Amino acid sequence: LLDRDGKTLVTRAVAGEHLNHPQVEALSLDSNSIMAWVARSRQAILIPDLQAKPWSSLYYPLDTGLEMRSELAVPLINASGRLEGVLNLESPEVGAFREEDRYMLQSLATYAVIAIQEVRLLDALLEIARLLLSQSCQETLAYITRAACELLNAADAAIWLVEKEELVLRVASGGHPHGDCIPLRGSLAGQAVLERAPVIAQDVRQDPRFHRQDLARRHHWARALIVPVAVGEGNAPIGAFSVYSTEDDPGRFAESDWDKKVLTCLAHYAALAVQNEQHQQALRAAQEQRSIAEMFAAVGDIASNLLHQLNNKV
């Protein structure tokens, strides 16, 4: 699987017969290996004989105690175009794989990508649920923006909250100054709030609805996906959740239904965090009012007792 930096392939699963000492060290995408070539080219490859050129100079043995002669490898690419890793098979027989094997392995790679995405999403949701119960709203929102960047392969993410006729930046993974304000009407994020639906921009550097084109050019943002932040369907949005990809990113997350659903799910948890914070503030205010009322009641009792004692003295 590709690591978070997108520069190294890390072995996550190995299976096979007679494996004694599999070499599972990380492989750089720039390395001279078949796995790295498949990852860079994003193309499946079927090699009948690994001892033939040019493959003999590229092959990196999984186990030095085993001699492999043929290989079949396919890239793991998700629906938004993000490279997840490489799935490969090796055999000690020459010409062990055929074209129908390549099609079958590509189908298995699709299932593997789905499993990877679902596990990552579940892990993120479990951590968010824990943070909702134990951490502040700001820390929870910060984690949600980081999770959105990781799950959607986005460069940056931001959460905006509605205040009257403006959207105020509550938290951002990078690039945005905290507390920045944009108008609710006439902006990309505002459009997602008013229409209560996802909004897509192919290039925010040239989109007149994007109010911080200076930031977009500075951070090389291109595509944007923005969804409303609301607790459940039918409720009025309280803000907007936006993610941005760079011009160098080959992924197309803004066109993927899976990515829209993931960001909408994360936005729902962001709304829960804000709502929980509001409830906590209301509870603290009620507790403070109750404490003040109890204090005045106690002072009244003391004053009444003192007056009674003074009256007796008189």
C-alpha positions as YAML, in Angstrom:
chain: A
units: angstrom
residues:
- id: 1
  name: LEU
  ca: [0.00, 0.00, 0.00]
- id: 2
  name: LEU
  ca: [1.08, 3.56, -0.65]
- id: 3
  name: ASP
  ca: [2.06, 5.45, 2.51]
- id: 4
  name: ARG
  ca: [0.49, 8.77, 3.52]
- id: 5
  name: ASP
  ca: [3.24, 10.78, 1.84]
- id: 6
  name: GLY
  ca: [2.60, 9.00, -1.45]
- id: 7
  name: LYS
  ca: [6.28, 8.21, -1.95]
- id: 8
  name: THR
  ca: [6.74, 4.68, -0.62]
- id: 9
  name: LEU
  ca: [5.11, 1.26, -1.03]
- id: 10
  name: VAL
  ca: [4.77, -0.54, 2.30]
- id: 11
  name: THR
  ca: [4.07, -4.28, 2.45]
- id: 12
  name: ARG
  ca: [0.82, -4.92, 4.31]
- id: 13
  name: ALA
  ca: [-0.04, -8.52, 3.41]
- id: 14
  name: VAL
  ca: [2.00, -11.51, 2.22]
- id: 15
  name: ALA
  ca: [0.82, -15.05, 1.49]
- id: 16
  name: GLY
  ca: [2.40, -17.99, -0.27]
- id: 17
  name: GLU
  ca: [4.08, -21.37, -0.05]
- id: 18
  name: HIS
  ca: [7.62, -21.94, 1.23]
- id: 19
  name: LEU
  ca: [8.15, -18.33, 2.33]
- id: 20
  name: ASN
  ca: [10.94, -18.35, 4.89]
- id: 21
  name: HIS
  ca: [12.25, -14.80, 5.03]
- id: 22
  name: PRO
  ca: [10.08, -12.50, 2.88]
- id: 23
  name: GLN
  ca: [11.67, -9.14, 2.23]
- id: 24
  name: VAL
  ca: [9.01, -6.69, 3.28]
- id: 25
  name: GLU
  ca: [11.00, -3.47, 3.53]
- id: 26
  name: ALA
  ca: [9.47, -0.35, 2.02]
- id: 27
  name: LEU
  ca: [9.97, 0.34, -1.69]
- id: 28
  name: SER
  ca: [10.35, 3.91, -2.95]
- id: 29
  name: LEU
  ca: [8.21, 4.84, -5.94]
- id: 30
  name: ASP
  ca: [11.41, 6.06, -7.56]
- id: 31
  name: SER
  ca: [13.09, 2.68, -7.09]
- id: 32
  name: ASN
  ca: [14.06, 0.38, -9.96]
- id: 33
  name: SER
  ca: [11.48, -2.34, -9.33]
- id: 34
  name: ILE
  ca: [8.43, -3.85, -11.03]
- id: 35
  name: MET
  ca: [6.12, -2.90, -8.17]
- id: 36
  name: ALA
  ca: [7.26, 0.72, -8.35]
- id: 37
  name: TRP
  ca: [6.85, 0.70, -12.14]
- id: 38
  name: VAL
  ca: [3.23, -0.50, -11.84]
- id: 39
  name: ALA
  ca: [2.53, 2.17, -9.21]
- id: 40
  name: ARG
  ca: [4.06, 4.96, -11.30]
- id: 41
  name: SER
  ca: [2.43, 3.93, -14.59]
- id: 42
  name: ARG
  ca: [-0.87, 2.87, -12.96]
- id: 43
  name: GLN
  ca: [-1.03, 0.01, -15.45]
- id: 44
  name: ALA
  ca: [-1.33, -3.75, -15.01]
- id: 45
  name: ILE
  ca: [1.57, -5.85, -16.20]
- id: 46
  name: LEU
  ca: [1.93, -9.53, -17.11]
- id: 47
  name: ILE
  ca: [5.50, -10.83, -17.29]
- id: 48
  name: PRO
  ca: [5.87, -14.36, -18.73]
- id: 49
  name: ASP
  ca: [9.58, -14.64, -17.86]
- id: 50
  name: LEU
  ca: [11.27, -12.54, -15.18]
- id: 51
  name: GLN
  ca: [14.72, -13.55, -16.46]
- id: 52
  name: ALA
  ca: [14.08, -11.87, -19.80]
- id: 53
  name: LYS
  ca: [15.13, -8.28, -20.38]
- id: 54
  name: PRO
  ca: [14.31, -5.64, -19.20]
- id: 55
  name: TRP
  ca: [12.55, -7.40, -16.30]
- id: 56
  name: SER
  ca: [15.64, -9.24, -15.11]
- id: 57
  name: SER
  ca: [17.14, -5.91, -14.04]
- id: 58
  name: LEU
  ca: [13.92, -4.70, -12.41]
- id: 59
  name: TYR
  ca: [12.77, -7.77, -10.50]
- id: 60
  name: TYR
  ca: [13.12, -7.52, -6.74]
- id: 61
  name: PRO
  ca: [12.74, -10.98, -5.11]
- id: 62
  name: LEU
  ca: [10.15, -11.35, -2.38]
- id: 63
  name: ASP
  ca: [12.15, -14.19, -0.84]
- id: 64
  name: THR
  ca: [15.78, -14.73, -1.75]
- id: 65
  name: GLY
  ca: [15.36, -18.46, -1.09]
- id: 66
  name: LEU
  ca: [12.77, -18.81, -3.87]
- id: 67
  name: GLU
  ca: [13.28, -18.43, -7.61]
- id: 68
  name: MET
  ca: [10.31, -16.80, -9.33]
- id: 69
  name: ARG
  ca: [9.97, -16.84, -13.10]
- id: 70
  name: SER
  ca: [6.70, -15.05, -13.89]
- id: 71
  name: GLU
  ca: [4.70, -12.21, -12.36]
- id: 72
  name: LEU
  ca: [1.32, -10.54, -12.64]
- id: 73
  name: ALA
  ca: [0.74, -7.13, -10.98]
- id: 74
  name: VAL
  ca: [-2.13, -4.62, -11.04]
- id: 75
  name: PRO
  ca: [-2.45, -1.17, -9.41]
- id: 76
  name: LEU
  ca: [-4.99, -0.52, -6.64]
- id: 77
  name: ILE
  ca: [-6.89, 2.61, -7.71]
- id: 78
  name: ASN
  ca: [-10.02, 3.87, -5.99]
- id: 79
  name: ALA
  ca: [-13.10, 5.47, -7.57]
- id: 80
  name: SER
  ca: [-11.68, 8.99, -7.31]
- id: 81
  name: GLY
  ca: [-8.45, 8.01, -9.07]
- id: 82
  name: ARG
  ca: [-6.27, 7.78, -5.98]
- id: 83
  name: LEU
  ca: [-3.51, 5.19, -6.08]
- id: 84
  name: GLU
  ca: [-3.77, 2.93, -3.00]
- id: 85
  name: GLY
  ca: [-1.02, 0.44, -3.81]
- id: 86
  name: VAL
  ca: [-0.18, -2.62, -5.89]
- id: 87
  name: LEU
  ca: [-1.44, -6.22, -5.85]
- id: 88
  name: ASN
  ca: [0.88, -8.78, -7.42]
- id: 89
  name: LEU
  ca: [1.22, -12.54, -7.91]
- id: 90
  name: GLU
  ca: [4.44, -14.47, -8.56]
- id: 91
  name: SER
  ca: [5.05, -18.01, -9.74]
- id: 92
  name: PRO
  ca: [8.13, -20.26, -10.09]
- id: 93
  name: GLU
  ca: [6.80, -21.38, -13.49]
- id: 94
  name: VAL
  ca: [7.47, -19.61, -16.76]
- id: 95
  name: GLY
  ca: [4.29, -18.24, -18.35]
- id: 96
  name: ALA
  ca: [2.13, -19.17, -15.35]
- id: 97
  name: PHE
  ca: [-0.38, -16.33, -15.91]
- id: 98
  name: ARG
  ca: [-2.71, -15.54, -18.81]
- id: 99
  name: GLU
  ca: [-4.84, -12.58, -19.83]
- id: 100
  name: GLU
  ca: [-7.93, -13.97, -18.08]
- id: 101
  name: ASP
  ca: [-5.85, -14.10, -14.89]
- id: 102
  name: ARG
  ca: [-5.12, -10.41, -15.28]
- id: 103
  name: TYR
  ca: [-8.84, -9.60, -15.55]
- id: 104
  name: MET
  ca: [-9.57, -11.70, -12.48]
- id: 105
  name: LEU
  ca: [-6.81, -10.02, -10.47]
- id: 106
  name: GLN
  ca: [-8.10, -6.59, -11.48]
- id: 107
  name: SER
  ca: [-11.53, -7.59, -10.15]
- id: 108
  name: LEU
  ca: [-9.98, -8.70, -6.87]
- id: 109
  name: ALA
  ca: [-8.08, -5.41, -6.75]
- id: 110
  name: THR
  ca: [-11.41, -3.55, -6.94]
- id: 111
  name: TYR
  ca: [-12.72, -5.48, -3.93]
- id: 112
  name: ALA
  ca: [-9.47, -4.81, -2.09]
- id: 113
  name: VAL
  ca: [-9.80, -1.06, -2.69]
- id: 114
  name: ILE
  ca: [-13.40, -1.09, -1.42]
- id: 115
  name: ALA
  ca: [-12.29, -2.92, 1.73]
- id: 116
  name: ILE
  ca: [-9.43, -0.46, 2.28]
- id: 117
  name: GLN
  ca: [-11.74, 2.54, 1.94]
- id: 118
  name: GLU
  ca: [-14.39, 1.12, 4.25]
- id: 119
  name: VAL
  ca: [-11.89, 0.18, 6.97]
- id: 120
  name: ARG
  ca: [-10.28, 3.62, 6.87]
- id: 121
  name: LEU
  ca: [-13.67, 5.29, 7.13]
- id: 122
  name: LEU
  ca: [-14.76, 3.06, 10.04]
- id: 123
  name: ASP
  ca: [-11.51, 3.72, 11.90]
- id: 124
  name: ALA
  ca: [-11.97, 7.47, 11.43]
- id: 125
  name: LEU
  ca: [-15.60, 7.36, 12.62]
- id: 126
  name: LEU
  ca: [-14.66, 5.35, 15.70]
- id: 127
  name: GLU
  ca: [-11.99, 7.90, 16.60]
- id: 128
  name: ILE
  ca: [-14.41, 10.79, 16.02]
- id: 129
  name: ALA
  ca: [-16.99, 9.14, 18.28]
- id: 130
  name: ARG
  ca: [-14.34, 8.86, 21.00]
- id: 131
  name: LEU
  ca: [-13.33, 12.51, 20.58]
- id: 132
  name: LEU
  ca: [-16.96, 13.67, 20.79]
- id: 133
  name: LEU
  ca: [-17.15, 12.19, 24.29]
- id: 134
  name: SER
  ca: [-13.73, 13.19, 25.59]
- id: 135
  name: GLN
  ca: [-12.30, 16.21, 23.75]
- id: 136
  name: SER
  ca: [-13.28, 19.78, 22.98]
- id: 137
  name: CYS
  ca: [-15.20, 20.78, 19.88]
- id: 138
  name: GLN
  ca: [-12.15, 22.46, 18.35]
- id: 139
  name: GLU
  ca: [-9.99, 19.35, 18.75]
- id: 140
  name: THR
  ca: [-12.73, 17.17, 17.29]
- id: 141
  name: LEU
  ca: [-13.21, 19.45, 14.28]
- id: 142
  name: ALA
  ca: [-9.44, 19.56, 13.71]
- id: 143
  name: TYR
  ca: [-9.33, 15.77, 13.61]
- id: 144
  name: ILE
  ca: [-12.30, 15.66, 11.22]
- id: 145
  name: THR
  ca: [-10.53, 17.97, 8.75]
- id: 146
  name: ARG
  ca: [-7.39, 15.82, 8.90]
- id: 147
  name: ALA
  ca: [-9.47, 12.68, 8.38]
- id: 148
  name: ALA
  ca: [-11.16, 14.25, 5.35]
- id: 149
  name: CYS
  ca: [-7.78, 15.03, 3.78]
- id: 150
  name: GLU
  ca: [-6.57, 11.46, 4.36]
- id: 151
  name: LEU
  ca: [-9.75, 9.69, 3.26]
- id: 152
  name: LEU
  ca: [-10.26, 11.83, 0.15]
- id: 153
  name: ASN
  ca: [-6.61, 12.42, -0.71]
- id: 154
  name: ALA
  ca: [-7.22, 16.17, -0.46]
- id: 155
  name: ALA
  ca: [-4.55, 18.79, 0.11]
- id: 156
  name: ASP
  ca: [-6.51, 20.92, 2.56]
- id: 157
  name: ALA
  ca: [-9.90, 21.06, 4.29]
- id: 158
  name: ALA
  ca: [-11.90, 23.72, 6.11]
- id: 159
  name: ILE
  ca: [-15.09, 23.96, 8.18]
- id: 160
  name: TRP
  ca: [-17.15, 27.16, 8.06]
- id: 161
  name: LEU
  ca: [-20.02, 28.07, 10.41]
- id: 162
  name: VAL
  ca: [-22.94, 30.38, 9.65]
- id: 163
  name: GLU
  ca: [-23.11, 33.64, 11.60]
- id: 164
  name: LYS
  ca: [-25.92, 35.90, 10.34]
- id: 165
  name: GLU
  ca: [-25.11, 36.62, 6.67]
- id: 166
  name: GLU
  ca: [-21.52, 35.39, 6.81]
- id: 167
  name: LEU
  ca: [-19.54, 32.17, 7.01]
- id: 168
  name: VAL
  ca: [-16.79, 32.24, 9.62]
- id: 169
  name: LEU
  ca: [-13.87, 29.83, 9.42]
- id: 170
  name: ARG
  ca: [-13.90, 27.60, 12.49]
- id: 171
  name: VAL
  ca: [-11.05, 25.21, 11.67]
- id: 172
  name: ALA
  ca: [-8.77, 24.48, 8.70]
- id: 173
  name: SER
  ca: [-6.03, 21.97, 7.98]
- id: 174
  name: GLY
  ca: [-3.86, 24.59, 6.32]
- id: 175
  name: GLY
  ca: [-3.80, 27.72, 4.21]
- id: 176
  name: HIS
  ca: [-6.82, 29.48, 5.68]
- id: 177
  name: PRO
  ca: [-6.41, 32.10, 8.43]
- id: 178
  name: HIS
  ca: [-8.67, 31.16, 11.35]
- id: 179
  name: GLY
  ca: [-11.57, 33.54, 11.81]
- id: 180
  name: ASP
  ca: [-11.64, 34.48, 8.15]
- id: 181
  name: CYS
  ca: [-15.09, 35.53, 6.92]
- id: 182
  name: ILE
  ca: [-16.77, 35.13, 3.54]
- id: 183
  name: PRO
  ca: [-20.29, 36.18, 2.50]
- id: 184
  name: LEU
  ca: [-23.03, 33.57, 2.75]
- id: 185
  name: ARG
  ca: [-24.51, 34.64, -0.58]
- id: 186
  name: GLY
  ca: [-22.38, 34.58, -3.69]
- id: 187
  name: SER
  ca: [-19.71, 32.21, -2.37]
- id: 188
  name: LEU
  ca: [-19.01, 28.52, -3.08]
- id: 189
  name: ALA
  ca: [-19.41, 27.51, 0.54]
- id: 190
  name: GLY
  ca: [-22.50, 29.68, 0.88]
- id: 191
  name: GLN
  ca: [-24.04, 28.01, -2.17]
- id: 192
  name: ALA
  ca: [-23.69, 24.59, -0.48]
- id: 193
  name: VAL
  ca: [-25.43, 25.99, 2.62]
- id: 194
  name: LEU
  ca: [-28.27, 27.73, 0.78]
- id: 195
  name: GLU
  ca: [-28.92, 24.87, -1.66]
- id: 196
  name: ARG
  ca: [-28.36, 22.18, 0.99]
- id: 197
  name: ALA
  ca: [-26.42, 20.13, -1.55]
- id: 198
  name: PRO
  ca: [-22.79, 19.40, -2.52]
- id: 199
  name: VAL
  ca: [-21.04, 21.99, -4.69]
- id: 200
  name: ILE
  ca: [-18.14, 21.21, -7.05]
- id: 201
  name: ALA
  ca: [-15.58, 23.58, -8.57]
- id: 202
  name: GLN
  ca: [-13.03, 22.35, -11.11]
- id: 203
  name: ASP
  ca: [-10.58, 25.21, -10.53]
- id: 204
  name: VAL
  ca: [-11.08, 27.57, -7.60]
- id: 205
  name: ARG
  ca: [-8.26, 29.80, -8.87]
- id: 206
  name: GLN
  ca: [-10.53, 30.94, -11.69]
- id: 207
  name: ASP
  ca: [-13.98, 30.45, -10.17]
- id: 208
  name: PRO
  ca: [-15.53, 33.86, -9.34]
- id: 209
  name: ARG
  ca: [-17.56, 32.26, -6.52]
- id: 210
  name: PHE
  ca: [-14.34, 31.47, -4.61]
- id: 211
  name: HIS
  ca: [-13.46, 34.51, -2.49]
- id: 212
  name: ARG
  ca: [-9.86, 33.60, -1.61]
- id: 213
  name: GLN
  ca: [-8.24, 33.07, -4.99]
- id: 214
  name: ASP
  ca: [-4.99, 34.40, -3.55]
- id: 215
  name: LEU
  ca: [-4.87, 31.41, -1.20]
- id: 216
  name: ALA
  ca: [-5.81, 29.07, -4.03]
- id: 217
  name: ARG
  ca: [-2.92, 30.27, -6.16]
- id: 218
  name: ARG
  ca: [-0.51, 30.25, -3.25]
- id: 219
  name: HIS
  ca: [-1.30, 26.64, -2.32]
- id: 220
  name: HIS
  ca: [-1.94, 25.48, -5.90]
- id: 221
  name: TRP
  ca: [-5.51, 24.43, -5.18]
- id: 222
  name: ALA
  ca: [-7.54, 23.32, -8.17]
- id: 223
  name: ARG
  ca: [-10.67, 21.23, -7.56]
- id: 224
  name: ALA
  ca: [-12.98, 21.77, -4.61]
- id: 225
  name: LEU
  ca: [-15.78, 19.74, -3.09]
- id: 226
  name: ILE
  ca: [-18.06, 21.47, -0.56]
- id: 227
  name: VAL
  ca: [-20.97, 19.95, 1.37]
- id: 228
  name: PRO
  ca: [-23.36, 21.52, 3.91]
- id: 229
  name: VAL
  ca: [-22.81, 20.85, 7.62]
- id: 230
  name: ALA
  ca: [-26.11, 19.73, 9.17]
- id: 231
  name: VAL
  ca: [-27.39, 17.27, 11.75]
- id: 232
  name: GLY
  ca: [-29.47, 14.83, 9.71]
- id: 233
  name: GLU
  ca: [-31.49, 15.42, 6.58]
- id: 234
  name: GLY
  ca: [-34.14, 18.10, 6.58]
- id: 235
  name: ASN
  ca: [-32.43, 20.30, 9.17]
- id: 236
  name: ALA
  ca: [-31.07, 23.71, 8.24]
- id: 237
  name: PRO
  ca: [-27.29, 23.65, 7.65]
- id: 238
  name: ILE
  ca: [-25.15, 25.37, 10.26]
- id: 239
  name: GLY
  ca: [-22.11, 25.64, 8.02]
- id: 240
  name: ALA
  ca: [-20.08, 24.17, 5.16]
- id: 241
  name: PHE
  ca: [-17.27, 21.62, 4.89]
- id: 242
  name: SER
  ca: [-14.83, 22.10, 1.99]
- id: 243
  name: VAL
  ca: [-11.87, 20.08, 0.70]
- id: 244
  name: TYR
  ca: [-9.37, 21.09, -1.97]
- id: 245
  name: SER
  ca: [-6.99, 19.14, -4.21]
- id: 246
  name: THR
  ca: [-3.88, 20.46, -5.90]
- id: 247
  name: GLU
  ca: [-3.21, 20.77, -9.61]
- id: 248
  name: ASP
  ca: [-0.59, 17.99, -9.33]
- id: 249
  name: ASP
  ca: [-3.06, 15.50, -7.85]
- id: 250
  name: PRO
  ca: [-4.28, 13.07, -10.53]
- id: 251
  name: GLY
  ca: [-7.31, 12.11, -8.45]
- id: 252
  name: ARG
  ca: [-10.80, 13.36, -9.27]
- id: 253
  name: PHE
  ca: [-12.41, 13.24, -5.83]
- id: 254
  name: ALA
  ca: [-14.91, 15.95, -6.73]
- id: 255
  name: GLU
  ca: [-16.50, 13.63, -9.31]
- id: 256
  name: SER
  ca: [-16.81, 10.55, -7.09]
- id: 257
  name: ASP
  ca: [-20.10, 9.69, -5.37]
- id: 258
  name: TRP
  ca: [-18.17, 7.78, -2.70]
- id: 259
  name: ASP
  ca: [-16.16, 10.88, -1.81]
- id: 260
  name: LYS
  ca: [-19.31, 13.03, -1.65]
- id: 261
  name: LYS
  ca: [-20.89, 10.52, 0.73]
- id: 262
  name: VAL
  ca: [-17.75, 10.33, 2.89]
- id: 263
  name: LEU
  ca: [-17.48, 14.11, 3.18]
- id: 264
  name: THR
  ca: [-21.21, 14.38, 3.93]
- id: 265
  name: CYS
  ca: [-20.82, 11.77, 6.68]
- id: 266
  name: LEU
  ca: [-17.88, 13.66, 8.20]
- id: 267
  name: ALA
  ca: [-19.85, 16.90, 7.96]
- id: 268
  name: HIS
  ca: [-22.64, 15.25, 9.97]
- id: 269
  name: TYR
  ca: [-20.18, 14.46, 12.77]
- id: 270
  name: ALA
  ca: [-18.83, 18.01, 12.58]
- id: 271
  name: ALA
  ca: [-22.39, 19.27, 13.11]
- id: 272
  name: LEU
  ca: [-22.75, 16.93, 16.10]
- id: 273
  name: ALA
  ca: [-19.54, 18.34, 17.60]
- id: 274
  name: VAL
  ca: [-20.80, 21.93, 17.22]
- id: 275
  name: GLN
  ca: [-24.22, 20.99, 18.57]
- id: 276
  name: ASN
  ca: [-22.65, 19.21, 21.54]
- id: 277
  name: GLU
  ca: [-20.55, 22.29, 22.29]
- id: 278
  name: GLN
  ca: [-23.68, 24.47, 22.23]
- id: 279
  name: HIS
  ca: [-25.47, 22.09, 24.59]
- id: 280
  name: GLN
  ca: [-22.50, 22.09, 26.94]
- id: 281
  name: GLN
  ca: [-22.41, 25.87, 26.94]
- id: 282
  name: ALA
  ca: [-26.15, 26.02, 27.69]
- id: 283
  name: LEU
  ca: [-25.70, 23.48, 30.49]
- id: 284
  name: ARG
  ca: [-22.84, 25.47, 32.00]
- id: 285
  name: ALA
  ca: [-24.89, 28.66, 31.80]
- id: 286
  name: ALA
  ca: [-27.83, 26.92, 33.53]
- id: 287
  name: GLN
  ca: [-25.51, 25.57, 36.22]
- id: 288
  name: GLU
  ca: [-24.04, 29.03, 36.77]
- id: 289
  name: GLN
  ca: [-27.54, 30.53, 37.09]
- id: 290
  name: ARG
  ca: [-28.50, 27.81, 39.54]
- id: 291
  name: SER
  ca: [-25.35, 28.43, 41.58]
- id: 292
  name: ILE
  ca: [-26.07, 32.16, 41.68]
- id: 293
  name: ALA
  ca: [-29.69, 31.51, 42.74]
- id: 294
  name: GLU
  ca: [-28.52, 29.14, 45.50]
- id: 295
  name: MET
  ca: [-25.95, 31.70, 46.64]
- id: 296
  name: PHE
  ca: [-28.57, 34.46, 46.89]
- id: 297
  name: ALA
  ca: [-30.92, 32.08, 48.72]
- id: 298
  name: ALA
  ca: [-28.17, 31.32, 51.22]
- id: 299
  name: VAL
  ca: [-27.39, 35.02, 51.64]
- id: 300
  name: GLY
  ca: [-31.11, 35.65, 52.16]
- id: 301
  name: ASP
  ca: [-31.27, 32.98, 54.88]
- id: 302
  name: ILE
  ca: [-28.22, 34.45, 56.63]
- id: 303
  name: ALA
  ca: [-29.63, 37.98, 56.39]
- id: 304
  name: SER
  ca: [-33.01, 36.85, 57.73]
- id: 305
  name: ASN
  ca: [-31.33, 35.07, 60.64]
- id: 306
  name: LEU
  ca: [-29.19, 38.10, 61.42]
- id: 307
  name: LEU
  ca: [-32.19, 40.40, 61.36]
- id: 308
  name: HIS
  ca: [-34.06, 38.02, 63.67]
- id: 309
  name: GLN
  ca: [-31.15, 38.02, 66.10]
- id: 310
  name: LEU
  ca: [-30.85, 41.81, 65.96]
- id: 311
  name: ASN
  ca: [-34.60, 42.15, 66.53]
- id: 312
  name: ASN
  ca: [-34.34, 39.96, 69.62]
- id: 313
  name: LYS
  ca: [-31.51, 42.09, 70.92]
- id: 314
  name: VAL
  ca: [-33.56, 45.27, 70.39]
...
